[in-house]
Amino acid sequence: MPIGKVKWYDADKGFGFVSNPGDEDVFVGKQVLPEGVDELVPGQRIEFDFAAGRRGPQALRVKILDTPRRRPAQRRKPEELGSLVQDLMTVLETQVQPGLAAGRYPDRQTGRQVAEILRAVAKELDS
């Protein structure tokens, strides 16, 4: 069975193409993916059997060799992240810190807003 790399795969359309060493690219349809696999990722290595179809070689069976490498989530531009951090600091200084200094926790709505902003900033910094 040849080993090739996924050139591209569109999960919405349910098909893509894999490189076939020394021959033309092979069509891969959703129906030949292993159970539990919904999509292939470009650059992912797979092993496959194929046969000639009306429009060219078509995969009959596929075996995944590499764990798919997900593209990182779209990162914000540094200016956007800077604005998000500035907003966080403003909310902390004006709505959270005065209450804490007076011995009170922030109300539930403010606490949730701050936690959501903190998670977004942490996710961006961690990616």
N, C-alpha and C positions, 0 to 999 in steps of 0.2 A: 504494500500500500504506500503510495507516495505521501510525502510530508510537504505541506505548503503553508504559506502565511496568508491570512485574510487580507485581501486588498481593501475591500469595503463591504459593509453589510447594513442594510436598512431594515430595522426591526419592524417599522410600520408597514413596509411593503412585503416583508417576509422573505427576502432573498438578498444575495450578494455574490461576490466572486472571490476565489482563492487562487493564488499563484500555483502553477504546476511546473516544477522544475523541468526545463527542457521541452516544454509543450505550451499550448495556449491555456489561458486561465479557465478555471472550472466554475460553472454555475453551482451555487449552493442554495437550495430552497429550505424554508423553515421546516418542512415535513421530514427532512433527513437529519435534523439536529438531535442529539441524544436527549433522552427524557430529562426534563428539568432545566434544559438550556433553552432560553428564549431568544438569545441574540449572540452574535459573534462580534469581537472587537478588532478593528484594524491592527495588524501586526501580530495577532494571536496565531500560534502555530497549531495546526490540526493535521491529523492523518485521515485519509479518505480513500474510498474506492470510487471509481467513476466509470461511466460508459458514454458512448457517443449518443447525443440526442439530436433532434432536428436542427437546433441552432448551435450545436457545439457540445463539448464535454459537459456532463452533468454529474454531480456527486450523488452516489447511491447510499453511502454510509459515511458517517463522520465520527471521529474520535478526537476529543479535545486533549491536547498535549500541554498547553499552557493555561494557567489561570488568567482570565482576562484582566488586563490592566485598565482600570477605569481612568478616564481623563479627569483631572481634578475639576471640581466645580468652578464655574466661572468666577474668577477673583475680581474684587472691586479694584478700581484704580486707586493709587495711593491718596489722591486728593479726596476721593469719596470716603475712603476709610478714615482719613484725617477729619473730615467733617462729622462722621459718625462718632468718633472719639470725642470731638469737641462738644457735640450734643450730649453725650453721656456725661461728660464733666459738668456741663451746665445743669443737667437734671440732678446730678448728685449734689452739687453745691447749693442749688436753690430749693430743692424739694426734699432731699433725703438728709443731708448733713444737719440742717437746723433742728429737725425733729429728733435726730439721734442725740444731739447735744443737749436737748431738753429732756432726754430720757424716754422718748417714744419711738417706736418703730414706724416706718412709713405705712400709709394705708395700703390696702390690698391692690388697688388699681396702680398706684405708683410703684409698688414693689414688683408687680408683673411687668410693667413697662421697662423698668430698670433691668430686670432679669433678662428680658428679651433682647435689649440692646447689648448687654454684657455677653450673652450667648453669641450674637451676631459678630461682635468684635472678636471674641475668642476663636470662633470658627474661621474667620478671615486670617487671623494671625497664625493659626495652626496649620492652614493649608499650604 
